[in-house]
Amino acid sequence: MKKLLFGVIALSFITACNSDNISNQNENPANDNTSSSDLAKRGCASEEVRQEALNSNAELRQRLATLETNTEKFTNDLKAGKVLPDGSIEIPVVVNVLYKTTAENVSDARIAEQISVLNADFGGTNTDINKIPSEFQAVSAGNTQVKFRLVNTIRKATSKSSWATNDDMKKASKGGIDATSPANYLNIWIVGKMTSQGKTILGYATFPESAGLWNDGVAIAAPYFGKTGASSPFNLGRTATHEVGHYLNLRHIWGDANCGNDQVSDTPTQTTANYGKPSYPLYNTCSGVQRSVMFMNYMDYVDDAAMFMFSAGQKTRVQSVLASNGARSGLRLY
């Protein structure tokens, strides 16, 4: 188990950003069942985009430092019984659809389906939650007490067939759609296809230090949004669950480094990302300690059908940014 680390300002000076699409060097690498096809691998550019933004923006680095300080305080106050443990909130969602083809113009029914997946996954009512191994049941988040409510869908035809991770889909001036009050609404952009450095990206998100900025929100490629008509093995709506996890202050479970730290104490340290559908138990060795890893966590890179839990520590981080003094307190409209 890991200890929480709060030297967050140092994150902005990392010289080797761990891309969501490249293999990290492993210490006793996991048996990740990786397919030879790039399309069979989950691709999320959130941490890469975050590091680029931090490296060029001192104000954003300060926001991150404040965010982690507040998260630590909330965690300690929660342990001491100084705050209510439920942290219940219903997040209003605006979905922005940018489409070139009929297939990319995802239906209202499919959008509603995705909102239902988010509510089930964050509410601990997902039908596959019973697959959590007994080893991890004691640290399962269960209901994070975060809900999602669709309040508007905005559609716009485009001539673009592919988008990058440079936030153009969030700018009307670049053919995208401007965010709706990003301090108060979770904006989700759906685009036909996304790539980064020539590789397919399923989605990416901004972290809470970007709360309220013009580009704040989540972007997802249409083939991996919702369930009906989505592309296997990412056809259960879990790409949105993963990216909204980032939006609510969750890092990749391997900490975007070889045996890295995701700032959560109850997620076992693991060498790197896992792919495909690993078999439990899956063991990694970091710093000479062998651990059974939580590859079924939503913040890993396994297929949709292989991920089905958040941890209690992750729940605390989510609640901290949604608290009345949290970075995302502006989402408390209801």
N, C-alpha and C positions, 0 to 999 in steps of 0.2 A: 504494500500500500504506500501511497505517496503522501508526503507532507505538502501543504499548500505553500506556494511561493508567491511573493508579492513584489518582487523587484521588476515590475512591469515596464518601467521606462527603458530598461535595457533591451526589451524586445524590439524596439524601434531601430536599434543599431545592429541587428543581426545581418551579417553580410551575405549569408547563404540562405536565401528563402527556400523553404521546403514546398515545392510546387505540389498541388493536388494531383498532378498527372505524371510525376516521375517517381522512380523507385528510390527509396532511401537506402543507405548502407545499413545492414542489419547485424546485430549481435545475436547469433543463433536465430536466423530469420524464421518467421512463422510459415507453416504450410498453408499458403493463401489460396490455393486452387485457382490461380490466375489463368484466365483464358488468353489465348494468343491474339484474340481480336481486341483492339482498343475499345470498340463499342461495348464489349462485355465487361469493361471496368468502369466503376463509378468515377466520375470526374467532377470535382468541386473546386472552384478557384477562390473561395472566400479568404483563406489565410494568405494566399499569395497577393491578392488585391489589397488586403489589409496592410501587409508589410510595405508594399509600395507606397500606400497613402501615408503611413506612419513615418517612413523615411523622409518624406518631402514636406511634412506638415507638423511644426512644433506644437501648434494648438491641439492637434489631434492626439499627439503624444501625451500632453497634459490631461486631456480628457480621459485617456486610457488609464493614466496613473490615478486620477480621481475615482474612476469607475472601480478599479481593483481595491482601492482603499475602502470605498463604500461597501463593496462586496464582502471584504474581510470583517468590517464592523457589523454588517447585517448577520453574517454567519455566527459571530461571537454573541451578538444580542439574541439570536434565535436559540442558541444553546443555553443562554442564561435566562430564557423565558421573558425577555424584554419586549418582544414583538409577537404579534399573533402569528401562529405557524401556517395559517391557510394561504394567505397572500392571494386570495381569489381575485380574478380579473377576467373580463371578456374583451378580447382585443378586436377592434373593428378593422375589417380588411377591405381594401380596394384592389381589384384585379384588373390589370392593364394588359389587353391582348393585342399583340402586333402580329399580323398575319399576311402572308402572301398567297397561300393556298387555302382551300376549304378545310383541309386536314389540320392546318395550323390555327384556324379560327375555332378554338376549342369551345364546345357547347356550354350553355348554362348548366345543363345537367352534370357535365363532367367537372365544372368548377364547384358545384354544390357537393359533388362526390369527394373532391379534394378537401374541402372544408370539413367534411365529415371525418375523413381520415385524420386530419390534424386534431380534431376534437377527441377522437378515439385514442390516438397515440399519446397526446399530452394528458388525457384524462385517465389513462390506464384502463380503458375499456376495450382495447384492441383484442380481436378474437384470438390472436396468437400469444397473448401475454402468459398463457399457461405453459408456454415452452421455456420460460426462464428456468435455467438449472437451479436446483435446490441450493447450490453453492452461492448463488447471487440473489436469491429471493429475499434475504434479510436486508439487502441494500437496494432493493428495487424502489424506484420513486413512487410507483403506483400513480395516484392522481396528483399531477403537478398543480392542479387547481387553476390552470390556464385554459380558457376557452376562446373560440374564434367565431366571429359573426361577419358574414359577408354583407357589406353595405352598398357596394356599387361595383359594376363591371363596365370598363371603358374599352371600346374596340376601335382599332385603326388599321386600315389596309396599308401595306407597305410594298415597295418593290425589292426590298432587301431579303435575300434568302438565308443570310448568315450574319450573326452578330458576334462581336468580340466582348471581352470583359472590361471594356473601357467606359462603360456606363452610357453609351450612345442611346440605348433603348430608353433611357430615362430623360432624354432631352428632346423636346418637340422640335428644336432647331436642327437636330440631327436625324429627324424622321421618327423619333420615338414619342413617348408620352410623358409629359411632366408629372411628377409625383403629386398626389393629393395630400396636402397638409401632412408631411411626413412625420412631424412631431406627434401627431394624434392618430394616424392611421398606419397600419402595416400595408405598405404597397408591394404588390407582387406583379412583376412583369413576366408575361409569357411570350416567348419568341420562337420562331421556327427552328433555329439551330444556333448553337454557340460553340465557338472554338477559342482556344488560347494556345499560342505557339504551335499551331497546326494540329492540335489534339482536340477531340470532342469534349465539351464540358456539359455536364448535366445541369449545373446551376451554381450560383454563388450568392453570398449575402454580405451586407454590411454588419459590423458589430456595434454594440451600444455606444461606443465613443462617437459614432456618427449620427446619433439620435437627432432627428430634426433637420439634418442637412438635406440639400436638394436631391442627393443620390441615395438616400436611406431606404433600404428595403431589400427585397429578394428577387432575383431573376432566375427563371427556370425555362429550359428548352421544352417546347410543346410535347415531344415524344415521351417525356418523363414526368408529365404533369397528370395527376389523377390516376384513374385505373382503366376505365373503358377506353380502348383504343390506344393505350400507352404501350411502349415498347418493352418487351421482356429483356432482361430480368429486372427492369426498373419500372414495373407496372402496377405497384401497389400503393403509390402515392407517398412513398418514404423519402423521395428526393426533397419534397417540400418539408417534411418533418425534420430532416437533417439540416436544411438551410435555415429554417425558422429557429432551429436550435442555435445556430450561429448568431442569428439576429437577437436572440435572447441571452447571449453571452456564453455559449458553450463552444469550447474548442474541440478539434479532432481528438479522439480519445488517446492517440499515441503522442499528442503534444507537438506534432509536426516536426519531430526530430527522432533520431535513433534512440529509443528508450527515453523519450521526452516526457514532459509534464503537462497535463491538461488542466492543471490548477484545481483538480478534484481529488479528494483523499480516498474515496471508496471505489475508484476505477483502477484496477491493477495496471501497473506499468507494463507496456508492451513495446516490442521492438519497432514496429511500423504498422502501416495499415494492413488490414486483412481484406481479401477479395473473395468473390464467389460465395459458396455455401460451405464454410468450414465445418468439420465434425467436432462436437464437444466430447471431451475437453481438448482444448488446444493450448499447448504450453509454449511460453517464451522464456528466455533467460536474459535478464538485465542486471548488470553489476554483480554477477555471480549468483543471483537468486532466481530460481525457476518459479514461474507463476502460471496458473490457469488464467487465460485472458478473457475479457468480456467482449468477445467479438460480436455478440448479438446486440450491442449498444447502438442506438441510432446514430451516434457520432463516429462510428467506424465506416468502412467503405464496402462492407459486404452487400450482397444482393438484397433487394427489398424483402424477399421472403425469409432472409436469415437475420433480420434486425427487428427487435420487438421490445426494447426497454430503454428507459433512462434510469440513472442511479439517484439515490437520495441526495447525494452531494450535488449532482447536476440540478436537481429540483431547487435546492437552496440558492444556487447561482441564478437560476431563472427568476425566482421570487425576489431576489435582491434588486434586480434591475427594474422590476415592476412595482416595487414598494413606493410609498408616497414620496420618498426622497430619492428614488432610484433614477437612473439615466433614462428609463423609458416610462416614467410616471405619467407622461403626457398621453399615453394610450388608455388611461383610466377615464373613459368617457361614459361608462355605464355603471 
